[in-house]
Amino acid sequence: MNVFQAGFEHLEAVAKLFDHYRVFYQASPDFEAAKTFISKRIQENSSAIFVACHGEKIVGFTQLYPTFSSVSMKRVWILNDLFVEEAYRRKGTAGLLLNAAAEFAQATDAARIVLSTQISNTSAQSLYESQGYCRDEAFYHYTLSLT
């Protein structure tokens, strides 16, 4: 398995996986919108996307968005998306993607990586904890939905 940062040459494959990721979270499929969204992220350099390849086939991705910590005065990466095709799950692919994200965060002198997952997604929680992520017990997180 090979993991690397995606570029425009990977747009079609990443957009396909991104669309599947959205469907996993009950969004309606829309490949063209997914392709436009991922294209803008790459073009604007507004996220970092890492992909996992099995041979020539891209089988998983993770996407990180930058933000900052005022207290530490450093970058923080939000690991917003992580998806692996079903046939490649439980084979270490997600762990490789998480490792690539951590190496990238360290290389960019980030203070930390943050992520969230559904309370019912216990397999993801186990994965994150096995990779050294700790559940935040110090803060409540709130959301204001605007759509």
Secondary structure, 3 states (H helix, E strand, C coil): CEEEECCHHHHHHHHHHHHHHHHHCCCCCCHHHHHHHHHHHHHCCCCEEEEEEECCEEEEEEEEEEEEECCCCEEEEEEEEEEECHHHCCCCHHHHHHHHHHHHHHHCCCCEEECCCCCCCHHHHHHHHHCCCCCCCCCCCCCCCCC
